[in-house]
Amino acid sequence: MSTPSHFIDLVSDTVTRPTRGMREAIANAEVGDEQRGEDPSTTKLCEMVAALLGKEAAVFLPSGVMCNQISILVHCAAGDEVLLHESAHIVGSEAGGAAALAGATLHPLGGPDGMFSVRQLEEAIRPAKRNAPQARMIAVEQTVNRGGGAIWPLAEIEKVAGFARERGLAMHMDGARLMNAVVASGVAAEDYARSFDSVWLDLSKGLGCPVGSVLAGSSQFIEKAWRWKHRLGGAMRQSGILAAAGIYALENHVDRLKDDHDNARLLAEKLAQLPGISITPDKVQTNLVFFDVRGTGMSAQEIAGKLLQKGVRIGIEGRHRMRAVTHMDVVRTDVAVVIQAFGEVLKEPRGS
């Protein structure tokens, strides 16, 4: 096989580059001082997201990690407990921010596909004692990243929310890939968000923006979030340059997420036909494809290195677990190139 004519990057959907239309929107953005409420593009983006999620207000932030951390800071006091899945981004991919910033403790729960049940929550809640941390918040990830891009069913979210209301707990959604869930399921973003006190969506993943996320909630919650935004150094000036990309994405890039899902499913089906690779294509609901390469006799690191030499970059999730993420910079024909590269790697002698 000859070297691919272009580099195929499946390591994450964060690698997407702004389209020509998005670049034009950025260039033509109306701007002002965001901190004074004078940036019209940022104001418009926040109003769009608040309406999309059915919330009173929203705030534009540099990253999804900041959205999660600010939500914990608003909902929790030092020593309070957050209940969430053990595979959640907050647990393993935010540099221990909950402990470092809020002084909050995390209570990770198990469960298939990155989800947990009301029964698990009931068992996890500690008796009210002076020497026990007090539960304050439940966090749900939609879609579930390390759950293989699985979608929390609306009915299950509502059950968890009912439990949270009974116990006086705040509900928070890490909605990094919320719009993927919306497109794949046909459930409106507002319906998914209704049960949550705080919810955010990422602009820099499947929606293709260069940077940014938007956190939404009640007016009171967002006012408190703004204070933390300043404290953490997240306040900006002419942020309309970035917000314009978000507006363009919400107006032009949501429906096309289906293409990413279709490409991910095709990739999964083709991978399943390769010797030594273990994957269940029917479990691929959105744009995340996780698979096991134990049967190949090679490690994920070894396979990734060989693929990179052939112009394909892919994620490593463990010794034998790998992740491929489809996005707008990956077209249908790229899937065939990736599968061909995999086939060649699997035929190569070990250590070559």
Secondary structure, DSSP 8 states (H G I E B T S, - for coil): ----SS-EE-S-GGG----HHHHHHHHT-----GGGT--HHHHHHHHHHHHHHT-SEEEEES-HHHHHHHHHHHH--TT-EEEEETT-HHHHSSTTHIIIII--EEEEE--GGG---HHHHHHHS----TTS--EEEEEEESSBTTTTSB---HHHHHHHHHHHHHHT-EEEEEETTHHHHHHHH---HHHHHTT-SEEEEESSSTT--SS-EEEEE-HHHHHHHHHHHHHTT---SSTHHHHHHHHHHHHHSSTTHHHHHHHHHHHHHHHTTSTT-B--GGG--SSEEEEE-GGGTS-HHHHHHHHHHTTEE-EE-SSSEEEEE--TT--HHHHHHHHHHHHHHHHS-TT-
